[in-house]
Amino acid sequence: MAKRGKIGAIWRRLPRAQTMTEYALILTAVALVALLGYELMGRDLSNNVSRTNSTLTSS
């Protein structure tokens, strides 16, 4: 009887653990997309900021 109670307790916690795992996977995917976007556009953005800064300071 005690064994069935433990299994029931684990079974009741399963949806919460599944939701946390899904959130972790989504967060990982968002972080990877953000990192990839930064890597692809980071140099271009840095160059644009430097160019804008030079233009503003020379004017």
Residue pairs with C-beta under 8 A, 6 or more apart in sequence:
none
